[in-house]
Amino acid sequence: MRAIWTGSIAFGLVNVPVKLYSATENHDVSMHQVHEKDGGRIRNQHRCQECGKVVEFDDIVKAYDDGDNRVILTKDDFEALPADENDDLEVLQFVPNDQIDPIMLEKSYFLEPTSKTPKAYLLLRQTLEDTDRTAIVKITLRTRTRLAILRVCGKVLMIQTLRWADEIRDVDFKGVNSQAKISKKELEMSAKLVESYSEDFTPEEFNDDYQDELRKLIDAKIDKGETLDLEKAFPDEDENEEPSGDVIDLMEALRKSVDTSRSSKKGSNRSGAKKTSGKTSSGKSSSSKSGAKKKTG
């Protein structure tokens, strides 16, 4: 990994030197567009709709258009803005973990301690764990000031950038205000269904089936080329299944779902999952953390 930012976590008189690394990566198979007839690469061109000429990247600027007025903004205009070039991750608040709504979370980054004696880093990590707190911080990445959270992830500190409050849409769907009556039996059966699916979450159990099958297809085409029989290589597993009718009785649907879940839970694989030995990513038995306090944020 390569650090994309170097600075310090700053709160009060405490200063924790750190480096920032992207915590995630895209696992999708990388592809590009080609001409089906001869396999030639398709190149994108930026063409001006006024003069019809291809425009070089260095000659492209941004513009704001509200329908009545157009304002062209050059590179000099952006450079004139008072961008914050502070190398500090400024802590604004420490808040309870459960006050962070997941809808606000964006990209995740790991923080590496860079001090020769990382005691301050370890102290901050332990304090956040012991107090069940998340830090609200401000950071400047690529000249843009972002709001983010600073939290504990295993043995490391990490930040996750946040959407601003005005970026979350207000919605008022008609269905959520319905006065439909939910019976006690329906609620009890629904709770049983939830319980029958209840487990400790282990992300390593689940695979991206689409990407796995795409890699299988690419390997098969490399091996057999255009002679590949797609129907034999990828048979339709659903073609022999009988279509299910519309669900009319909610209670009956819940009851059947509970029975099906209980009977198929042992010895069968879920779609998109692989068998494991029942251990979590930390190597501990999942039952050992069933009573542990859950932390969010």
Beta strands, then each sheet from edge to edge (+ up, - down):
strand 1: 5-11
strand 2: 14-22
strand 3: 62-65
strand 4: 70-73
strand 5: 88-96
strand 6: 105-113
strand 7: 133-141
strand 8: 144-153
strand 9: 156-162
sheet 1: 1+ 2- 6+ 9- 8+ 7- 5+ 1+
sheet 2: 3+ 4-
end
